[in-house]
Amino acid sequence: MTTENNKGRSSWKSATPDTTTERKCIGNSADAQRARLLAALETGPLTTLEARRDLDIMMPAARVHELRHRFGKTIVTERVSRQTEAGNDHVMALYVLLPGAQIDLFDLQVGGSA
């Protein structure tokens, strides 16, 4: 059923069941948003504005927090100034996914060999 709210939505919402990569990212559940965000971060850095505009994630900081603390991803946040489509400068987050495992500082041995 088509409603007024569905008009003008991105085409990724109507992905066919045969496209498995796109099916994982369908919807606005927290799981779907985390999957979209992680996939995007694996290709390179991403700003708050890009996450909202391109990935349809309205609260990217919450999804980054979950990826860090629930899923152990090492994501660094930097503050950058970017111009919006309206031409205004805004300071926003730039998220960078670091490769490799997250290091737990409490597991490091002091004064001994690892």
VOGU-3710 file (C-alpha; in Angstrom, 3 decimals, decimal comma):
1> mttennkgrs> 0,000/0,000/0,000  1,377/3,416/-0,948  0,869/6,292/1,440  1,583/9,979/1,162  4,624/9,514/3,431  6,284/7,091/1,011  6,306/9,443/-1,959  9,728/10,692/-2,950  11,674/8,124/-0,911  15,041/6,821/-2,059
11> swksatpdtt> 15,113/3,877/-4,444  17,079/1,711/-1,962  13,823/1,256/-0,039  12,298/-0,612/-2,965  15,183/-3,035/-3,555  14,106/-6,398/-4,904  14,488/-9,498/-2,691  17,205/-10,831/-5,017  19,648/-8,036/-4,157  21,044/-9,359/-0,877
21> terkcignsa> 23,472/-6,504/-0,201  20,759/-3,889/-0,564  18,194/-5,937/1,423  20,427/-5,778/4,490  20,142/-1,992/4,433  16,408/-1,657/3,870  14,455/0,203/6,510  15,149/2,581/9,330  15,615/0,168/12,203  18,743/0,740/14,278
31> daqrarllaa> 20,181/-2,506/12,816  19,637/-1,307/9,243  21,132/2,105/10,020  24,191/0,537/11,670  24,672/-1,727/8,650  24,505/1,234/6,243  26,844/3,299/8,401  29,411/0,535/8,824  29,386/-0,256/5,097  29,953/3,423/4,303
41> letgplttle> 32,731/3,787/6,889  34,498/0,762/5,429  34,861/2,724/2,179  36,160/5,906/3,862  35,505/8,765/6,307  31,983/10,126/6,625  30,594/13,385/8,030  27,394/13,830/10,012  25,900/15,690/7,051  26,740/12,849/4,618
51> arrdldimmp> 25,270/10,228/6,958  22,022/12,177/7,204  21,771/13,084/3,524  23,147/9,969/1,817  22,384/7,187/4,309  19,114/8,480/5,801  20,522/8,287/9,351  19,194/11,240/11,321  21,257/10,568/14,480  24,605/9,223/13,253
61> aarvhelrhr> 26,307/9,872/16,615  23,988/7,343/18,278  24,765/4,699/15,644  28,524/5,383/15,962  28,247/5,020/19,743  26,544/1,647/19,311  29,153/0,461/16,807  31,901/1,429/19,230  30,487/0,172/22,501  28,306/-2,784/21,513
71> fgktivterv> 30,229/-4,066/18,493  33,811/-3,091/19,378  34,523/-0,989/16,286  37,300/1,578/16,552  35,823/4,789/15,151  37,604/8,103/15,612  35,658/11,365/15,618  37,223/14,590/14,367  35,600/18,019/14,230  35,611/19,570/10,761
81> srqteagndh> 34,042/22,596/9,106  31,922/21,840/6,041  29,592/23,877/3,881  25,972/22,754/3,630  23,939/22,749/0,428  22,486/26,076/1,586  25,992/27,548/1,568  26,416/27,852/5,348  29,535/26,669/7,178  28,944/24,237/10,035
91> vmalyvllpg> 31,269/22,407/12,387  30,373/18,717/12,393  31,792/15,297/13,135  33,940/13,391/10,669  33,867/9,682/11,509  36,811/7,453/10,567  36,783/3,676/10,989  40,228/2,409/11,956  41,287/-1,000/10,646  42,110/-3,914/12,924
101> aqidlfdlqv> 40,997/-4,975/16,356  40,229/-2,546/19,127  42,967/-2,460/21,761  41,878/-2,756/25,369  44,417/-0,777/27,432  43,589/-2,804/30,543  44,846/-5,977/28,841  48,347/-4,557/28,242  51,027/-5,950/30,521  53,225/-3,402/32,247
111> ggsa> 56,959/-4,135/32,568  56,768/-7,588/30,980  56,915/-9,056/27,504  53,651/-9,522/25,677
//
